[in-house]
Amino acid sequence: MAPVDDKDAAELPGLIRAKRLLGSFRGYSPVDKTALAKIIQAIGQMALENPEIAEIDVNPVLVEGDKPVPRMPW
């Protein structure tokens, strides 16, 4: 639920089943979790600023190097 504070944004990625993919995996660097938390907070802010939005699908969030990059469907 929005807004998402720093603590919650940092903890949310650890709740997904595929969380091990966010760490060092098959020789790749771990994902920048601070950048990922900022994406989560930005999505929460978008929901606050646009109450007509009932849900947001950010799928997938790709990783380039160690940076998560959201790919919005539009």
All heavy atoms as TSV, in Angstrom:
chain	resi	resn	atom	element	x	y	z
A	1	MET	N	N	0.838	-1.176	0.000
A	1	MET	CA	C	0.000	0.000	0.000
A	1	MET	C	C	0.886	1.244	0.000
A	1	MET	O	O	1.919	1.281	0.638
A	1	MET	CB	C	-0.878	0.002	1.252
A	1	MET	CG	C	-1.821	-1.183	1.379
A	1	MET	SD	S	-3.116	-1.220	0.152
A	1	MET	CE	C	-4.209	-0.016	0.786
A	2	ALA	N	N	0.461	2.214	-0.733
A	2	ALA	CA	C	1.195	3.470	-0.814
A	2	ALA	C	C	0.812	4.359	0.363
A	2	ALA	O	O	-0.315	4.287	0.832
A	2	ALA	CB	C	0.867	4.167	-2.130
A	3	PRO	N	N	1.695	5.178	0.836
A	3	PRO	CA	C	3.085	5.325	0.408
A	3	PRO	C	C	3.955	4.211	0.983
A	3	PRO	O	O	3.619	3.601	1.991
A	3	PRO	CB	C	3.484	6.679	0.989
A	3	PRO	CG	C	2.664	6.817	2.224
A	3	PRO	CD	C	1.356	6.121	1.908
A	4	VAL	N	N	5.069	3.989	0.338
A	4	VAL	CA	C	6.011	2.960	0.771
A	4	VAL	C	C	7.220	3.667	1.371
A	4	VAL	O	O	7.904	4.424	0.693
A	4	VAL	CB	C	6.446	2.073	-0.415
A	4	VAL	CG1	C	7.402	0.993	0.046
A	4	VAL	CG2	C	5.237	1.468	-1.113
A	5	ASP	N	N	7.473	3.422	2.665
A	5	ASP	CA	C	8.613	4.083	3.292
A	5	ASP	C	C	9.912	3.345	2.951
A	5	ASP	O	O	9.898	2.268	2.352
A	5	ASP	CB	C	8.414	4.223	4.808
A	5	ASP	CG	C	8.345	2.898	5.549
A	5	ASP	OD1	O	8.892	1.881	5.066
A	5	ASP	OD2	O	7.729	2.865	6.630
A	6	ASP	N	N	11.040	3.939	3.320
A	6	ASP	CA	C	12.354	3.371	2.982
A	6	ASP	C	C	12.507	1.950	3.507
A	6	ASP	O	O	12.993	1.068	2.797
A	6	ASP	CB	C	13.476	4.246	3.549
A	6	ASP	CG	C	13.578	5.605	2.880
A	6	ASP	OD1	O	13.059	5.772	1.759
A	6	ASP	OD2	O	14.183	6.509	3.483
A	7	LYS	N	N	12.086	1.718	4.733
A	7	LYS	CA	C	12.235	0.391	5.354
A	7	LYS	C	C	11.434	-0.658	4.598
A	7	LYS	O	O	11.953	-1.721	4.248
A	7	LYS	CB	C	11.792	0.455	6.817
A	7	LYS	CG	C	11.904	-0.856	7.569
A	7	LYS	CD	C	11.412	-0.685	9.009
A	7	LYS	CE	C	11.434	-1.959	9.787
A	7	LYS	NZ	N	10.429	-2.923	9.389
A	8	ASP	N	N	10.162	-0.367	4.323
A	8	ASP	CA	C	9.324	-1.325	3.603
A	8	ASP	C	C	9.832	-1.565	2.186
A	8	ASP	O	O	9.853	-2.708	1.712
A	8	ASP	CB	C	7.873	-0.852	3.560
A	8	ASP	CG	C	7.174	-0.960	4.901
A	8	ASP	OD1	O	7.657	-1.713	5.781
A	8	ASP	OD2	O	6.142	-0.297	5.085
A	9	ALA	N	N	10.242	-0.506	1.510
A	9	ALA	CA	C	10.750	-0.641	0.139
A	9	ALA	C	C	12.000	-1.520	0.108
A	9	ALA	O	O	12.184	-2.305	-0.820
A	9	ALA	CB	C	11.041	0.722	-0.461
A	10	ALA	N	N	12.832	-1.417	1.126
A	10	ALA	CA	C	14.043	-2.240	1.191
A	10	ALA	C	C	13.725	-3.697	1.512
A	10	ALA	O	O	14.419	-4.610	1.057
A	10	ALA	CB	C	15.000	-1.674	2.233
A	11	GLU	N	N	12.651	-3.932	2.269
A	11	GLU	CA	C	12.292	-5.296	2.681
A	11	GLU	C	C	11.465	-6.061	1.649
A	11	GLU	O	O	11.541	-7.282	1.573
A	11	GLU	CB	C	11.527	-5.258	3.999
A	11	GLU	CG	C	12.374	-4.850	5.177
A	11	GLU	CD	C	11.580	-4.717	6.475
A	11	GLU	OE1	O	10.334	-4.830	6.437
A	11	GLU	OE2	O	12.222	-4.507	7.514
A	12	LEU	N	N	10.685	-5.369	0.843
A	12	LEU	CA	C	9.770	-6.036	-0.091
A	12	LEU	C	C	10.449	-7.008	-1.053
A	12	LEU	O	O	9.944	-8.112	-1.255
A	12	LEU	CB	C	8.947	-5.004	-0.863
A	12	LEU	CG	C	7.796	-4.382	-0.079
A	12	LEU	CD1	C	7.185	-3.217	-0.855
A	12	LEU	CD2	C	6.733	-5.417	0.255
A	13	PRO	N	N	11.592	-6.678	-1.671
A	13	PRO	CA	C	12.209	-7.651	-2.583
A	13	PRO	C	C	12.582	-8.969	-1.902
A	13	PRO	O	O	12.602	-10.010	-2.554
A	13	PRO	CB	C	13.457	-6.922	-3.092
A	13	PRO	CG	C	13.101	-5.478	-2.971
A	13	PRO	CD	C	12.278	-5.395	-1.709
A	14	GLY	N	N	12.841	-8.939	-0.619
A	14	GLY	CA	C	13.174	-10.160	0.106
A	14	GLY	C	C	11.987	-11.085	0.320
A	14	GLY	O	O	12.150	-12.219	0.766
A	15	LEU	N	N	10.796	-10.629	-0.027
A	15	LEU	CA	C	9.588	-11.428	0.165
A	15	LEU	C	C	9.200	-12.238	-1.067
A	15	LEU	O	O	8.308	-13.080	-0.989
A	15	LEU	CB	C	8.421	-10.520	0.568
A	15	LEU	CG	C	8.617	-9.714	1.844
A	15	LEU	CD1	C	7.424	-8.798	2.077
A	15	LEU	CD2	C	8.830	-10.633	3.036
A	16	ILE	N	N	9.856	-12.009	-2.201
A	16	ILE	CA	C	9.485	-12.738	-3.412
A	16	ILE	C	C	10.172	-14.102	-3.452
A	16	ILE	O	O	11.245	-14.302	-2.878
A	16	ILE	CB	C	9.802	-11.935	-4.691
A	16	ILE	CG1	C	11.308	-11.704	-4.842
A	16	ILE	CG2	C	9.037	-10.618	-4.705
A	16	ILE	CD1	C	11.713	-11.101	-6.172
A	17	ARG	N	N	9.529	-15.042	-4.127
A	17	ARG	CA	C	10.099	-16.398	-4.211
A	17	ARG	C	C	11.436	-16.416	-4.946
A	17	ARG	O	O	12.297	-17.222	-4.629
A	17	ARG	CB	C	9.122	-17.344	-4.902
A	17	ARG	CG	C	7.984	-17.753	-4.007
A	17	ARG	CD	C	7.151	-18.833	-4.614
A	17	ARG	NE	N	6.418	-18.283	-5.740
A	17	ARG	CZ	C	5.779	-18.997	-6.644
A	17	ARG	NH1	N	5.781	-20.305	-6.566
A	17	ARG	NH2	N	5.143	-18.406	-7.628
A	18	ALA	N	N	11.602	-15.539	-5.924
A	18	ALA	CA	C	12.825	-15.525	-6.737
A	18	ALA	C	C	13.889	-14.597	-6.164
A	18	ALA	O	O	14.783	-14.160	-6.883
A	18	ALA	CB	C	12.474	-15.125	-8.163
A	19	LYS	N	N	13.848	-14.333	-4.869
A	19	LYS	CA	C	14.770	-13.362	-4.268
A	19	LYS	C	C	16.235	-13.731	-4.452
A	19	LYS	O	O	17.082	-12.851	-4.503
A	19	LYS	CB	C	14.442	-13.151	-2.792
A	19	LYS	CG	C	14.650	-14.358	-1.932
A	19	LYS	CD	C	14.205	-14.098	-0.521
A	19	LYS	CE	C	14.205	-15.401	0.254
A	19	LYS	NZ	N	13.350	-15.332	1.395
A	20	ARG	N	N	16.547	-14.991	-4.594
A	20	ARG	CA	C	17.959	-15.374	-4.766
A	20	ARG	C	C	18.527	-14.828	-6.072
A	20	ARG	O	O	19.730	-14.640	-6.207
A	20	ARG	CB	C	18.143	-16.876	-4.676
A	20	ARG	CG	C	17.586	-17.640	-5.837
A	20	ARG	CD	C	17.727	-19.148	-5.592
A	20	ARG	NE	N	17.302	-19.870	-6.762
A	20	ARG	CZ	C	18.097	-20.606	-7.521
A	20	ARG	NH1	N	19.364	-20.752	-7.200
A	20	ARG	NH2	N	17.626	-21.214	-8.579
A	21	LEU	N	N	17.657	-14.526	-7.028
A	21	LEU	CA	C	18.117	-13.946	-8.292
A	21	LEU	C	C	18.592	-12.509	-8.126
A	21	LEU	O	O	19.251	-11.963	-9.006
A	21	LEU	CB	C	16.998	-13.991	-9.337
A	21	LEU	CG	C	16.509	-15.379	-9.726
A	21	LEU	CD1	C	15.331	-15.274	-10.678
A	21	LEU	CD2	C	17.626	-16.202	-10.331
A	22	LEU	N	N	18.258	-11.893	-7.000
A	22	LEU	CA	C	18.673	-10.512	-6.750
A	22	LEU	C	C	20.097	-10.429	-6.204
A	22	LEU	O	O	20.717	-9.376	-6.237
A	22	LEU	CB	C	17.708	-9.830	-5.777
A	22	LEU	CG	C	16.251	-9.761	-6.235
A	22	LEU	CD1	C	15.379	-9.191	-5.119
A	22	LEU	CD2	C	16.127	-8.952	-7.503
A	23	GLY	N	N	20.603	-11.541	-5.697
A	23	GLY	CA	C	21.973	-11.584	-5.188
A	23	GLY	C	C	22.930	-11.984	-6.305
A	23	GLY	O	O	22.555	-12.021	-7.480
A	24	SER	N	N	24.163	-12.275	-5.957
A	24	SER	CA	C	25.109	-12.773	-6.961
A	24	SER	C	C	24.544	-14.075	-7.510
A	24	SER	O	O	24.191	-14.973	-6.754
A	24	SER	CB	C	26.473	-13.026	-6.331
A	24	SER	OG	O	27.027	-11.816	-5.888
A	25	PHE	N	N	24.428	-14.161	-8.809
A	25	PHE	CA	C	23.790	-15.320	-9.414
A	25	PHE	C	C	24.461	-15.625	-10.739
A	25	PHE	O	O	24.560	-14.745	-11.610
A	25	PHE	CB	C	22.295	-15.031	-9.618
A	25	PHE	CG	C	21.501	-16.210	-10.106
A	25	PHE	CD1	C	21.149	-17.224	-9.234
A	25	PHE	CD2	C	21.108	-16.289	-11.420
A	25	PHE	CE1	C	20.416	-18.312	-9.673
A	25	PHE	CE2	C	20.369	-17.378	-11.873
A	25	PHE	CZ	C	20.020	-18.385	-10.994
A	26	ARG	N	N	24.973	-16.842	-10.871
A	26	ARG	CA	C	25.614	-17.301	-12.102
A	26	ARG	C	C	26.660	-16.316	-12.621
A	26	ARG	O	O	26.720	-16.011	-13.807
A	26	ARG	CB	C	24.572	-17.578	-13.177
A	26	ARG	CG	C	23.683	-18.740	-12.840
A	26	ARG	CD	C	22.777	-19.085	-13.975
A	26	ARG	NE	N	21.947	-20.219	-13.613
A	26	ARG	CZ	C	20.968	-20.677	-14.349
A	26	ARG	NH1	N	20.686	-20.107	-15.501
A	26	ARG	NH2	N	20.256	-21.701	-13.949
A	27	GLY	N	N	27.425	-15.773	-11.721
A	27	GLY	CA	C	28.514	-14.878	-12.099
A	27	GLY	C	C	28.119	-13.425	-12.297
A	27	GLY	O	O	28.961	-12.593	-12.587
A	28	TYR	N	N	26.836	-13.118	-12.156
A	28	TYR	CA	C	26.384	-11.733	-12.296
A	28	TYR	C	C	26.463	-11.026	-10.957
A	28	TYR	O	O	26.314	-11.645	-9.903
A	28	TYR	CB	C	24.942	-11.680	-12.818
A	28	TYR	CG	C	24.814	-12.124	-14.248
A	28	TYR	CD1	C	24.481	-13.428	-14.557
A	28	TYR	CD2	C	25.048	-11.231	-15.287
A	28	TYR	CE1	C	24.368	-13.851	-15.872
A	28	TYR	CE2	C	24.938	-11.639	-16.610
A	28	TYR	CZ	C	24.602	-12.953	-16.892
A	28	TYR	OH	O	24.501	-13.359	-18.195
A	29	SER	N	N	26.654	-9.717	-11.007
A	29	SER	CA	C	26.689	-8.910	-9.789
A	29	SER	C	C	25.306	-8.890	-9.152
A	29	SER	O	O	24.297	-9.008	-9.844
A	29	SER	CB	C	27.097	-7.474	-10.114
A	29	SER	OG	O	28.373	-7.441	-10.680
A	30	PRO	N	N	25.254	-8.692	-7.839
A	30	PRO	CA	C	23.944	-8.553	-7.195
A	30	PRO	C	C	23.246	-7.282	-7.672
A	30	PRO	O	O	23.888	-6.307	-8.044
A	30	PRO	CB	C	24.268	-8.486	-5.707
A	30	PRO	CG	C	25.704	-8.152	-5.618
A	30	PRO	CD	C	26.350	-8.586	-6.898
A	31	VAL	N	N	21.929	-7.340	-7.670
A	31	VAL	CA	C	21.126	-6.186	-8.081
A	31	VAL	C	C	21.282	-5.079	-7.051
A	31	VAL	O	O	21.349	-5.338	-5.843
A	31	VAL	CB	C	19.640	-6.596	-8.199
A	31	VAL	CG1	C	18.748	-5.400	-8.446
A	31	VAL	CG2	C	19.471	-7.633	-9.295
A	32	ASP	N	N	21.363	-3.861	-7.518
A	32	ASP	CA	C	21.437	-2.687	-6.648
A	32	ASP	C	C	20.091	-2.557	-5.932
A	32	ASP	O	O	19.108	-2.087	-6.504
A	32	ASP	CB	C	21.741	-1.453	-7.492
A	32	ASP	CG	C	21.847	-0.176	-6.691
A	32	ASP	OD1	O	21.340	-0.121	-5.556
A	32	ASP	OD2	O	22.433	0.785	-7.220
A	33	LYS	N	N	20.058	-3.003	-4.697
A	33	LYS	CA	C	18.791	-3.030	-3.956
A	33	LYS	C	C	18.284	-1.633	-3.614
A	33	LYS	O	O	17.087	-1.429	-3.469
A	33	LYS	CB	C	18.943	-3.903	-2.718
A	33	LYS	CG	C	19.124	-5.364	-3.119
A	33	LYS	CD	C	19.100	-6.298	-1.951
A	33	LYS	CE	C	19.206	-7.715	-2.471
A	33	LYS	NZ	N	20.366	-8.412	-2.077
A	34	THR	N	N	19.182	-0.667	-3.524
A	34	THR	CA	C	18.747	0.714	-3.295
A	34	THR	C	C	17.979	1.219	-4.508
A	34	THR	O	O	16.926	1.845	-4.372
A	34	THR	CB	C	19.954	1.618	-2.998
A	34	THR	OG1	O	20.624	1.127	-1.838
A	34	THR	CG2	C	19.535	3.057	-2.778
A	35	ALA	N	N	18.475	0.940	-5.703
A	35	ALA	CA	C	17.781	1.349	-6.926
A	35	ALA	C	C	16.434	0.640	-7.045
A	35	ALA	O	O	15.436	1.237	-7.448
A	35	ALA	CB	C	18.649	1.067	-8.151
A	36	LEU	N	N	16.393	-0.636	-6.670
A	36	LEU	CA	C	15.140	-1.386	-6.701
A	36	LEU	C	C	14.126	-0.794	-5.724
A	36	LEU	O	O	12.950	-0.635	-6.047
A	36	LEU	CB	C	15.403	-2.861	-6.391
A	36	LEU	CG	C	14.234	-3.820	-6.530
A	36	LEU	CD1	C	13.612	-3.747	-7.913
A	36	LEU	CD2	C	14.687	-5.236	-6.215
A	37	ALA	N	N	14.579	-0.408	-4.545
A	37	ALA	CA	C	13.696	0.217	-3.552
A	37	ALA	C	C	13.148	1.542	-4.084
A	37	ALA	O	O	11.979	1.863	-3.861
A	37	ALA	CB	C	14.441	0.431	-2.235
A	38	LYS	N	N	13.968	2.284	-4.810
A	38	LYS	CA	C	13.507	3.558	-5.383
A	38	LYS	C	C	12.412	3.330	-6.423
A	38	LYS	O	O	11.464	4.112	-6.525
A	38	LYS	CB	C	14.676	4.327	-5.988
A	38	LYS	CG	C	15.584	4.928	-4.949
A	38	LYS	CD	C	16.716	5.698	-5.584
A	38	LYS	CE	C	17.636	6.244	-4.505
A	38	LYS	NZ	N	18.734	7.023	-5.062
A	39	ILE	N	N	12.528	2.253	-7.209
A	39	ILE	CA	C	11.481	1.911	-8.178
A	39	ILE	C	C	10.179	1.603	-7.441
A	39	ILE	O	O	9.110	2.080	-7.818
A	39	ILE	CB	C	11.912	0.717	-9.059
A	39	ILE	CG1	C	13.036	1.130	-10.002
A	39	ILE	CG2	C	10.709	0.167	-9.840
A	39	ILE	CD1	C	13.661	-0.024	-10.753
A	40	ILE	N	N	10.265	0.820	-6.378
A	40	ILE	CA	C	9.085	0.468	-5.586
A	40	ILE	C	C	8.432	1.726	-5.025
A	40	ILE	O	O	7.214	1.897	-5.083
A	40	ILE	CB	C	9.458	-0.523	-4.469
A	40	ILE	CG1	C	9.855	-1.871	-5.082
A	40	ILE	CG2	C	8.318	-0.680	-3.460
A	40	ILE	CD1	C	10.515	-2.833	-4.115
A	41	GLN	N	N	9.237	2.629	-4.490
A	41	GLN	CA	C	8.695	3.869	-3.936
A	41	GLN	C	C	8.095	4.757	-5.020
A	41	GLN	O	O	7.064	5.388	-4.795
A	41	GLN	CB	C	9.776	4.616	-3.154
A	41	GLN	CG	C	10.109	3.904	-1.854
A	41	GLN	CD	C	11.162	4.632	-1.063
A	41	GLN	OE1	O	12.266	4.856	-1.547
A	41	GLN	NE2	N	10.820	4.993	0.164
A	42	ALA	N	N	8.700	4.794	-6.187
A	42	ALA	CA	C	8.159	5.611	-7.285
A	42	ALA	C	C	6.802	5.080	-7.733
A	42	ALA	O	O	5.886	5.861	-8.025
A	42	ALA	CB	C	9.143	5.625	-8.459
A	43	ILE	N	N	6.655	3.774	-7.764
A	43	ILE	CA	C	5.365	3.189	-8.129
A	43	ILE	C	C	4.317	3.532	-7.074
A	43	ILE	O	O	3.187	3.889	-7.404
A	43	ILE	CB	C	5.501	1.667	-8.318
A	43	ILE	CG1	C	6.362	1.384	-9.547
A	43	ILE	CG2	C	4.120	1.008	-8.440
A	43	ILE	CD1	C	6.808	-0.047	-9.666
A	44	GLY	N	N	4.692	3.475	-5.812
A	44	GLY	CA	C	3.779	3.859	-4.740
A	44	GLY	C	C	3.376	5.319	-4.846
A	44	GLY	O	O	2.208	5.667	-4.654
A	45	GLN	N	N	4.331	6.173	-5.187
A	45	GLN	CA	C	4.047	7.598	-5.343
A	45	GLN	C	C	3.095	7.830	-6.513
A	45	GLN	O	O	2.185	8.654	-6.442
A	45	GLN	CB	C	5.348	8.387	-5.536
A	45	GLN	CG	C	5.150	9.879	-5.523
A	45	GLN	CD	C	4.613	10.396	-4.197
A	45	GLN	OE1	O	4.978	9.922	-3.135
A	45	GLN	NE2	N	3.717	11.356	-4.257
A	46	MET	N	N	3.302	7.082	-7.594
A	46	MET	CA	C	2.418	7.190	-8.750
A	46	MET	C	C	0.975	6.841	-8.359
A	46	MET	O	O	0.032	7.506	-8.772
A	46	MET	CB	C	2.899	6.233	-9.851
A	46	MET	CG	C	2.722	6.752	-11.214
A	46	MET	SD	S	3.435	5.752	-12.578
A	46	MET	CE	C	3.861	4.191	-11.933
A	47	ALA	N	N	0.828	5.824	-7.527
A	47	ALA	CA	C	-0.506	5.430	-7.068
A	47	ALA	C	C	-1.135	6.520	-6.206
A	47	ALA	O	O	-2.333	6.788	-6.309
A	47	ALA	CB	C	-0.424	4.114	-6.301
A	48	LEU	N	N	-0.325	7.161	-5.360
A	48	LEU	CA	C	-0.849	8.252	-4.524
A	48	LEU	C	C	-1.309	9.445	-5.364
A	48	LEU	O	O	-2.325	10.060	-5.078
A	48	LEU	CB	C	0.218	8.724	-3.538
A	48	LEU	CG	C	0.460	7.863	-2.323
A	48	LEU	CD1	C	1.633	8.407	-1.526
A	48	LEU	CD2	C	-0.775	7.784	-1.465
A	49	GLU	N	N	-0.534	9.764	-6.371
A	49	GLU	CA	C	-0.823	10.932	-7.198
A	49	GLU	C	C	-1.948	10.696	-8.199
A	49	GLU	O	O	-2.481	11.648	-8.761
A	49	GLU	CB	C	0.449	11.365	-7.935
A	49	GLU	CG	C	1.512	11.899	-6.994
A	49	GLU	CD	C	2.841	12.171	-7.670
A	49	GLU	OE1	O	2.955	11.970	-8.916
A	49	GLU	OE2	O	3.783	12.566	-6.963
A	50	ASN	N	N	-2.281	9.431	-8.419
A	50	ASN	CA	C	-3.307	9.073	-9.401
A	50	ASN	C	C	-4.274	8.074	-8.776
A	50	ASN	O	O	-4.211	6.877	-9.063
A	50	ASN	CB	C	-2.663	8.482	-10.657
A	50	ASN	CG	C	-1.709	9.442	-11.319
A	50	ASN	OD1	O	-2.126	10.337	-12.021
A	50	ASN	ND2	N	-0.420	9.279	-11.059
A	51	PRO	N	N	-5.176	8.530	-7.912
A	51	PRO	CA	C	-6.054	7.609	-7.184
A	51	PRO	C	C	-6.957	6.770	-8.086
A	51	PRO	O	O	-7.502	5.762	-7.640
A	51	PRO	CB	C	-6.870	8.530	-6.280
A	51	PRO	CG	C	-6.711	9.895	-6.819
A	51	PRO	CD	C	-5.424	9.922	-7.581
A	52	GLU	N	N	-7.089	7.149	-9.354
A	52	GLU	CA	C	-7.892	6.341	-10.266
A	52	GLU	C	C	-7.191	5.042	-10.666
A	52	GLU	O	O	-7.795	4.133	-11.223
A	52	GLU	CB	C	-8.260	7.145	-11.526
A	52	GLU	CG	C	-7.105	7.497	-12.435
A	52	GLU	CD	C	-6.310	8.745	-12.025
A	52	GLU	OE1	O	-6.530	9.310	-10.945
A	52	GLU	OE2	O	-5.443	9.147	-12.805
A	53	ILE	N	N	-5.893	4.937	-10.364
A	53	ILE	CA	C	-5.147	3.710	-10.658
A	53	ILE	C	C	-5.481	2.673	-9.582
A	53	ILE	O	O	-5.225	2.885	-8.406
A	53	ILE	CB	C	-3.630	3.967	-10.694
A	53	ILE	CG1	C	-3.279	4.910	-11.837
A	53	ILE	CG2	C	-2.860	2.652	-10.823
A	53	ILE	CD1	C	-1.818	5.326	-11.874
A	54	ALA	N	N	-6.052	1.562	-10.012
A	54	ALA	CA	C	-6.404	0.496	-9.080
A	54	ALA	C	C	-5.246	-0.482	-8.883
A	54	ALA	O	O	-5.073	-1.044	-7.810
A	54	ALA	CB	C	-7.630	-0.259	-9.583
A	55	GLU	N	N	-4.456	-0.688	-9.925
A	55	GLU	CA	C	-3.296	-1.568	-9.822
A	55	GLU	C	C	-2.301	-1.216	-10.909
A	55	GLU	O	O	-2.663	-0.614	-11.920
A	55	GLU	CB	C	-3.701	-3.034	-9.920
A	55	GLU	CG	C	-4.338	-3.417	-11.230
A	55	GLU	CD	C	-4.780	-4.871	-11.251
A	55	GLU	OE1	O	-5.627	-5.249	-10.449
A	55	GLU	OE2	O	-4.240	-5.602	-12.093
A	56	ILE	N	N	-1.060	-1.582	-10.675
A	56	ILE	CA	C	0.016	-1.311	-11.625
A	56	ILE	C	C	0.786	-2.603	-11.824
A	56	ILE	O	O	1.205	-3.236	-10.861
A	56	ILE	CB	C	0.968	-0.210	-11.109
A	56	ILE	CG1	C	0.221	1.101	-10.897
A	56	ILE	CG2	C	2.136	-0.012	-12.072
A	56	ILE	CD1	C	1.028	2.179	-10.211
A	57	ASP	N	N	0.990	-2.977	-13.078
A	57	ASP	CA	C	1.756	-4.175	-13.402
A	57	ASP	C	C	3.090	-3.730	-13.987
A	57	ASP	O	O	3.131	-3.144	-15.067
A	57	ASP	CB	C	0.988	-5.032	-14.401
A	57	ASP	CG	C	1.666	-6.351	-14.695
A	57	ASP	OD1	O	2.649	-6.697	-14.002
A	57	ASP	OD2	O	1.218	-7.050	-15.614
A	58	VAL	N	N	4.149	-3.959	-13.255
A	58	VAL	CA	C	5.497	-3.648	-13.733
A	58	VAL	C	C	6.162	-4.994	-13.952
A	58	VAL	O	O	6.691	-5.598	-13.028
A	58	VAL	CB	C	6.301	-2.804	-12.713
A	58	VAL	CG1	C	7.674	-2.480	-13.265
A	58	VAL	CG2	C	5.542	-1.552	-12.356
A	59	ASN	N	N	6.072	-5.461	-15.175
A	59	ASN	CA	C	6.544	-6.799	-15.459
A	59	ASN	C	C	7.104	-6.819	-16.871
A	59	ASN	O	O	6.373	-6.551	-17.816
A	59	ASN	CB	C	5.391	-7.775	-15.319
A	59	ASN	CG	C	5.822	-9.200	-15.402
A	59	ASN	OD1	O	6.995	-9.499	-15.353
A	59	ASN	ND2	N	4.866	-10.081	-15.549
A	60	PRO	N	N	8.335	-7.078	-17.016
A	60	PRO	CA	C	9.300	-7.415	-15.975
A	60	PRO	C	C	10.077	-6.195	-15.514
A	60	PRO	O	O	9.998	-5.146	-16.127
A	60	PRO	CB	C	10.249	-8.365	-16.700
A	60	PRO	CG	C	10.272	-7.838	-18.110
A	60	PRO	CD	C	8.859	-7.313	-18.355
A	61	VAL	N	N	10.816	-6.374	-14.449
A	61	VAL	CA	C	11.860	-5.424	-14.088
A	61	VAL	C	C	13.142	-6.132	-14.505
A	61	VAL	O	O	13.493	-7.167	-13.946
A	61	VAL	CB	C	11.881	-5.094	-12.580
A	61	VAL	CG1	C	13.097	-4.256	-12.235
A	61	VAL	CG2	C	10.611	-4.374	-12.177
A	62	LEU	N	N	13.778	-5.627	-15.531
A	62	LEU	CA	C	15.004	-6.223	-16.040
A	62	LEU	C	C	16.195	-5.662	-15.290
A	62	LEU	O	O	16.093	-4.622	-14.639
A	62	LEU	CB	C	15.136	-5.929	-17.538
A	62	LEU	CG	C	13.972	-6.397	-18.407
A	62	LEU	CD1	C	14.190	-5.944	-19.847
A	62	LEU	CD2	C	13.810	-7.896	-18.345
A	63	VAL	N	N	17.316	-6.332	-15.401
A	63	VAL	CA	C	18.546	-5.863	-14.763
A	63	VAL	C	C	19.590	-5.666	-15.845
A	63	VAL	O	O	19.854	-6.564	-16.637
A	63	VAL	CB	C	19.037	-6.874	-13.703
A	63	VAL	CG1	C	20.358	-6.425	-13.118
A	63	VAL	CG2	C	17.993	-7.073	-12.627
A	64	GLU	N	N	20.143	-4.461	-15.881
A	64	GLU	CA	C	21.232	-4.150	-16.799
A	64	GLU	C	C	22.452	-3.850	-15.946
A	64	GLU	O	O	22.474	-2.854	-15.233
A	64	GLU	CB	C	20.859	-2.961	-17.678
A	64	GLU	CG	C	19.712	-3.270	-18.631
A	64	GLU	CD	C	19.291	-2.088	-19.479
A	64	GLU	OE1	O	19.916	-1.012	-19.395
A	64	GLU	OE2	O	18.315	-2.243	-20.218
A	65	GLY	N	N	23.438	-4.734	-16.002
A	65	GLY	CA	C	24.563	-4.638	-15.069
A	65	GLY	C	C	24.044	-4.997	-13.699
A	65	GLY	O	O	23.555	-6.091	-13.490
A	66	ASP	N	N	24.092	-4.053	-12.769
A	66	ASP	CA	C	23.513	-4.308	-11.447
A	66	ASP	C	C	22.285	-3.437	-11.202
A	66	ASP	O	O	21.728	-3.424	-10.123
A	66	ASP	CB	C	24.549	-4.086	-10.341
A	66	ASP	CG	C	24.954	-2.624	-10.191
A	66	ASP	OD1	O	24.743	-1.837	-11.134
A	66	ASP	OD2	O	25.486	-2.269	-9.131
A	67	LYS	N	N	21.832	-2.704	-12.238
A	67	LYS	CA	C	20.723	-1.751	-12.082
A	67	LYS	C	C	19.401	-2.353	-12.553
A	67	LYS	O	O	19.305	-2.821	-13.690
A	67	LYS	CB	C	20.991	-0.474	-12.884
A	67	LYS	CG	C	22.242	0.262	-12.458
A	67	LYS	CD	C	22.111	0.832	-11.077
A	67	LYS	CE	C	23.363	1.606	-10.707
A	67	LYS	NZ	N	23.608	1.654	-9.320
A	68	PRO	N	N	18.388	-2.323	-11.701
A	68	PRO	CA	C	17.064	-2.750	-12.140
A	68	PRO	C	C	16.448	-1.682	-13.036
A	68	PRO	O	O	16.588	-0.491	-12.782
A	68	PRO	CB	C	16.283	-2.881	-10.831
A	68	PRO	CG	C	16.986	-1.978	-9.876
A	68	PRO	CD	C	18.423	-1.934	-10.304
A	69	VAL	N	N	15.805	-2.112	-14.108
A	69	VAL	CA	C	15.212	-1.194	-15.079
A	69	VAL	C	C	13.774	-1.643	-15.334
A	69	VAL	O	O	13.549	-2.685	-15.951
A	69	VAL	CB	C	16.010	-1.209	-16.409
A	69	VAL	CG1	C	15.422	-0.223	-17.403
A	69	VAL	CG2	C	17.483	-0.937	-16.165
A	70	PRO	N	N	12.796	-0.872	-14.868
A	70	PRO	CA	C	11.410	-1.287	-15.092
A	70	PRO	C	C	11.036	-1.126	-16.556
A	70	PRO	O	O	11.448	-0.177	-17.214
A	70	PRO	CB	C	10.598	-0.344	-14.204
A	70	PRO	CG	C	11.444	0.866	-14.088
A	70	PRO	CD	C	12.874	0.387	-14.143
A	71	ARG	N	N	10.280	-2.043	-17.057
A	71	ARG	CA	C	9.771	-1.965	-18.427
A	71	ARG	C	C	8.256	-1.863	-18.326
A	71	ARG	O	O	7.573	-2.831	-18.037
A	71	ARG	CB	C	10.139	-3.208	-19.238
A	71	ARG	CG	C	11.625	-3.413	-19.386
A	71	ARG	CD	C	12.203	-2.400	-20.344
A	71	ARG	NE	N	13.589	-2.751	-20.616
A	71	ARG	CZ	C	14.538	-1.870	-20.758
A	71	ARG	NH1	N	14.287	-0.596	-20.680
A	71	ARG	NH2	N	15.756	-2.247	-21.000
A	72	MET	N	N	7.760	-0.674	-18.524
A	72	MET	CA	C	6.307	-0.441	-18.442
A	72	MET	C	C	5.693	-0.852	-19.783
A	72	MET	O	O	6.335	-0.731	-20.828
A	72	MET	CB	C	6.028	1.024	-18.139
A	72	MET	CG	C	6.660	1.513	-16.828
A	72	MET	SD	S	6.155	0.591	-15.381
A	72	MET	CE	C	4.683	1.468	-14.975
A	73	PRO	N	N	4.460	-1.320	-19.769
A	73	PRO	CA	C	3.842	-1.846	-20.989
A	73	PRO	C	C	3.446	-0.792	-22.014
A	73	PRO	O	O	2.960	-1.127	-23.060
A	73	PRO	CB	C	2.601	-2.566	-20.451
A	73	PRO	CG	C	2.307	-1.943	-19.149
A	73	PRO	CD	C	3.628	-1.479	-18.598
A	74	TRP	N	N	3.643	0.472	-21.752
A	74	TRP	CA	C	3.278	1.493	-22.732
A	74	TRP	C	C	4.472	2.055	-23.420
A	74	TRP	O	O	5.558	2.012	-23.169
A	74	TRP	CB	C	2.440	2.615	-22.109
A	74	TRP	CG	C	3.067	3.246	-20.940
A	74	TRP	CD1	C	3.977	4.242	-20.918
A	74	TRP	CD2	C	2.850	2.915	-19.569
A	74	TRP	NE1	N	4.338	4.557	-19.639
A	74	TRP	CE2	C	3.654	3.763	-18.789
A	74	TRP	CE3	C	2.058	1.992	-18.917
A	74	TRP	CZ2	C	3.690	3.695	-17.402
A	74	TRP	CZ3	C	2.102	1.953	-17.541
A	74	TRP	CH2	C	2.911	2.796	-16.804
